[in-house]
């Protein structure tokens, strides 16, 4: 039977989501607009996703920006 303990690689390192510059706290990841402060969204290749509520924002690709600027 597998152990229920989490491995060290599976633990979330919340300190990576913040930076301190000039005595100010800067959040390095986007927060979920539905869940509010303290719930960060995962960064994928083409989207940001909230793991708590499932909210997803898709990013625009560079190709679509080039096509709209030519028009």
LOPA-533271 format. One record per residue (C-alpha): x, y, z; residue in one letter; residue number from 0. Coordinates in steps of 0.1 Angstrom, whole numbers, m for minus. Layout:
<east=X | north=Y | up=Z | res=A | n=NUM>
...
***
This chain:
<east=0 | north=0 | up=0 | res=X | n=0>
<east=15 | north=34 | up=m10 | res=X | n=1>
<east=24 | north=59 | up=17 | res=X | n=2>
<east=0 | north=89 | up=21 | res=X | n=3>
<east=29 | north=113 | up=28 | res=X | n=4>
<east=37 | north=138 | up=1 | res=X | n=5>
<east=71 | north=138 | up=m15 | res=X | n=6>
<east=94 | north=168 | up=m12 | res=X | n=7>
<east=90 | north=175 | up=m50 | res=X | n=8>
<east=52 | north=177 | up=m47 | res=X | n=9>
<east=52 | north=204 | up=m20 | res=X | n=10>
<east=43 | north=239 | up=m31 | res=X | n=11>
<east=70 | north=265 | up=m25 | res=X | n=12>
<east=49 | north=296 | up=m19 | res=X | n=13>
<east=79 | north=318 | up=m14 | res=X | n=14>
<east=85 | north=316 | up=m52 | res=X | n=15>
<east=53 | north=336 | up=m59 | res=X | n=16>
<east=66 | north=368 | up=m42 | res=X | n=17>
<east=96 | north=391 | up=m46 | res=X | n=18>
<east=108 | north=419 | up=m24 | res=X | n=19>
<east=121 | north=450 | up=m41 | res=X | n=20>
<east=128 | north=483 | up=m24 | res=X | n=21>
<east=108 | north=473 | up=7 | res=X | n=22>
<east=78 | north=465 | up=m14 | res=X | n=23>
<east=62 | north=431 | up=m19 | res=X | n=24>
<east=56 | north=422 | up=m55 | res=X | n=25>
<east=35 | north=392 | up=m65 | res=X | n=26>
<east=51 | north=374 | up=m95 | res=X | n=27>
<east=21 | north=354 | up=m105 | res=X | n=28>
<east=m14 | north=365 | up=m114 | res=X | n=29>
<east=m41 | north=360 | up=m88 | res=X | n=30>
<east=m75 | north=345 | up=m96 | res=X | n=31>
<east=m102 | north=371 | up=m102 | res=X | n=32>
<east=m129 | north=348 | up=m88 | res=X | n=33>
<east=m112 | north=334 | up=m57 | res=X | n=34>
<east=m95 | north=366 | up=m47 | res=X | n=35>
<east=m62 | north=374 | up=m30 | res=X | n=36>
<east=m38 | north=346 | up=m21 | res=X | n=37>
<east=m50 | north=322 | up=m48 | res=X | n=38>
<east=m25 | north=322 | up=m76 | res=X | n=39>
<east=m31 | north=309 | up=m112 | res=X | n=40>
<east=m9 | north=283 | up=m128 | res=X | n=41>
<east=10 | north=295 | up=m158 | res=X | n=42>
<east=8 | north=272 | up=m188 | res=X | n=43>
<east=21 | north=277 | up=m224 | res=X | n=44>
<east=m11 | north=293 | up=m238 | res=X | n=45>
<east=m32 | north=299 | up=m207 | res=X | n=46>
<east=m35 | north=308 | up=m170 | res=X | n=47>
<east=m56 | north=284 | up=m148 | res=X | n=48>
<east=m69 | north=285 | up=m113 | res=X | n=49>
<east=m65 | north=252 | up=m95 | res=X | n=50>
<east=m91 | north=260 | up=m70 | res=X | n=51>
<east=m121 | north=270 | up=m91 | res=X | n=52>
<east=m110 | north=261 | up=m126 | res=X | n=53>
<east=m111 | north=296 | up=m141 | res=X | n=54>
<east=m91 | north=298 | up=m173 | res=X | n=55>
<east=m78 | north=327 | up=m193 | res=X | n=56>
<east=m63 | north=321 | up=m227 | res=X | n=57>
<east=m34 | north=341 | up=m239 | res=X | n=58>
<east=m33 | north=355 | up=m274 | res=X | n=59>
<east=m6 | north=342 | up=m297 | res=X | n=60>
<east=19 | north=364 | up=m315 | res=X | n=61>
<east=5 | north=353 | up=m349 | res=X | n=62>
<east=m30 | north=367 | up=m341 | res=X | n=63>
<east=m15 | north=400 | up=m331 | res=X | n=64>
<east=5 | north=402 | up=m364 | res=X | n=65>
<east=m26 | north=395 | up=m384 | res=X | n=66>
<east=m47 | north=422 | up=m367 | res=X | n=67>
<east=m20 | north=448 | up=m371 | res=X | n=68>
<east=m17 | north=443 | up=m408 | res=X | n=69>
<east=m54 | north=450 | up=m414 | res=X | n=70>
***
